[in-house]
């Protein structure tokens, strides 16, 4: 999937939001979107984490949506496969923003997600691992963290407004179906299979 920087990413759902009366895109696990336009970026998070990044001078912003595939398998030189994937997800978005004109040293972050919503993962909570990763990444890369809403047990619907950097979060306290959980479980399984089979080198 190629990212077209002044257009919508192929496969990403674009629509007109009647409530905010603006164009919007919705990203799913494994996707990201960067823009210099005032297009609302929307996602729904369970155990996944989204980083909302913005260069306030250039007014270029973006959001990713990622899930660490594993929290147990050590990789080369002690770097876990999960950390390698998380770094890839963050760098992919930052690089896309820089291609639009953002400066890395000006980028600021708000992060969301990491809820304990996947059944059977209460001991090694993947949501906690996702939250820990993104906070560690921002600290290591010296990217200022302006705000965070992490952990808890509820899925979240996140709206990111690139022009102002404002983020609106709605916690989903009752699920009518298992779409969010099923989507994240399937995506996590796909990532782990890809790493175990070494079918593709993402890093």
C-alpha positions in Angstrom: 0.0 0.0 0.0 1.5 3.3 -1.0 0.8 6.6 0.8 0.0 9.5 -1.5 0.8 12.5 0.6 -1.7 15.0 -0.7 -4.3 12.4 -1.3 -5.9 9.7 0.7 -4.1 6.4 1.2 -5.4 3.7 -1.1 -7.8 1.5 0.8 -8.4 4.0 3.7 -12.0 4.9 4.3 -12.7 8.6 3.5 -16.0 10.3 4.1 -17.7 13.5 5.0 -18.5 13.8 8.7 -22.0 15.3 9.0 -21.5 16.3 12.7 -18.3 18.3 12.2 -19.1 19.2 8.6 -15.6 18.3 7.4 -13.9 15.7 5.3 -12.6 12.8 7.4 -10.6 9.6 7.1 -10.9 6.5 9.2 -7.7 4.4 9.8 -7.6 0.8 10.9 -4.9 -1.3 12.6 -1.7 -1.1 10.6 -2.7 2.1 8.8 -1.5 5.7 9.1 -2.4 9.0 7.5 -0.5 12.3 7.2 -1.8 15.6 5.8 -1.4 19.3 5.6 -5.1 19.7 5.1 -7.8 20.1 7.7 -9.0 16.5 7.3 -10.2 14.9 10.5 -8.4 11.6 11.2 -10.6 9.1 13.1 -9.9 5.7 14.5 -11.3 3.2 17.1 -8.8 1.7 19.5 -9.0 -1.3 21.8 -5.6 -2.7 22.8 -4.0 -0.8 20.0 -2.3 2.6 20.4 -2.5 5.7 18.1 0.0 8.5 18.1 -1.4 11.8 17.0 1.6 13.8 15.8 1.7 17.4 14.7 4.2 20.1 13.6 2.5 23.2 14.9 4.6 25.6 12.7 4.0 23.8 9.4 0.5 22.7 10.5 1.2 19.2 9.2 -0.3 16.3 11.2 -0.8 12.6 11.1 -2.0 9.6 13.0 -1.0 5.9 13.1 -2.8 2.9 14.6 -0.5 0.0 15.7 -0.5 -3.1 17.8 2.6 -4.9 18.9 2.6 -8.4 17.6 4.4 -10.0 20.6 5.7 -9.1 24.0 7.8 -12.1 24.7 10.2 -13.0 21.8 13.6 -11.4 22.1 15.3 -10.4 18.8 18.8 -9.4 17.8 20.8 -7.6 20.5 17.9 -7.8 22.9 15.5 -5.8 20.7 12.2 -7.5 20.6 10.2 -8.1 17.4 7.5 -6.0 19.0 9.8 -3.0 19.5 11.1 -3.3 16.0 7.6 -3.2 14.6 6.6 -0.3 16.9 9.6 1.7 15.7 8.6 0.9 12.2 5.0 2.2 12.7 6.2 5.4 14.3 9.0 6.1 11.8 6.7 5.5 8.9 4.3 8.2 10.0 7.1 10.7 11.0 8.8 10.2 7.6 5.5 10.8 5.8 5.0 14.0 7.7 8.5 15.2 6.9 7.9 14.5 3.2 5.0 17.0 3.5 7.3 19.6 5.0 7.2 18.9 8.8 10.4 19.2 10.8 11.2 16.3 13.1 12.4 18.6 15.9 9.1 20.5 16.0 6.9 17.4 16.1 4.6 17.1 19.2 2.6 14.1 20.3 -0.7 13.1 21.9 -1.2 9.3 22.4 -4.2 7.2 23.1 -5.4 3.6 23.5 -3.8 0.6 25.2 -7.0 -0.6 26.8 -7.2 -4.0 28.4 -10.0 -5.2 26.1 -8.7 -8.4 24.6 -9.8 -11.5 26.4 -7.2 -13.9 27.6 -4.4 -11.4 27.7 -4.8 -10.2 31.3 -1.5 -11.6 32.5 0.8 -10.2 29.8 -1.5 -7.3 29.0 -0.7 -6.3 25.4 -2.5 -2.9 25.9 0.0 -2.1 28.7 2.9 -3.1 26.4 1.6 -0.9 23.6 1.3 2.0 26.0 4.7 1.5 27.5 6.3 1.3 24.1 4.9 4.5 22.7 5.8 6.5 25.9 9.4 5.0 25.8 9.7 5.8 22.1 8.7 9.5 22.5 11.1 9.9 25.4 14.0 8.3 23.5 13.3 10.4 20.4 12.8 13.6 22.4 9.3 14.2 21.0 7.3 16.3 23.5 4.2 14.5 24.8 1.4 17.1 25.2 -1.3 14.7 26.4 -2.1 11.0 26.8 -5.2 8.9 27.5 -3.9 5.3 27.9 -4.8 2.0 29.6 -8.2 1.5 31.3 -10.5 -1.2 30.1 -12.6 0.5 27.4 -12.2 0.9 23.7 -11.9 4.5 22.5 -13.1 6.4 19.4 -10.5 9.1 18.6 -11.0 12.3 16.5 -7.9 14.2 15.6 -8.2 17.7 14.1 -5.0 18.6 12.3 -5.6 22.4 12.0 -5.6 22.9 15.8 -4.1 19.7 17.1 -7.3 19.1 19.2 -8.2 15.5 19.9 -11.6 14.4 21.1 -11.9 10.9 22.7 -15.1 9.0 23.4 -14.8 5.9 25.6 -17.0 3.1 24.4 -18.4 1.6 27.6 -20.8 -0.9 26.0 -20.0 -2.8 22.8 -22.9 -3.8 20.6 -20.7 -6.3 18.8 -17.1 -7.7 18.8 -15.9 -6.0 15.7 -13.1 -4.0 17.5 -11.9 -7.0 19.4 -12.0 -9.4 16.4 -10.2 -6.9 14.2 -7.3 -6.4 16.7 -7.1 -10.1 17.4 -6.9 -11.0 13.7 -4.3 -8.2 13.1 -2.1 -9.3 16.0 -2.2 -12.9 14.7 -1.2 -11.8 11.2 1.7 -9.7 12.5 3.0 -12.6 14.6 2.7 -15.0 11.7 4.6 -12.6 9.5 7.4 -12.3 12.0 7.6 -16.0 12.7 7.6 -16.9 9.0 10.0 -14.1 8.1 8.0 -13.6 4.9 8.7 -9.8 4.7 11.4 -7.6 6.1 9.6 -4.5 7.4 12.4 -3.1 9.4 
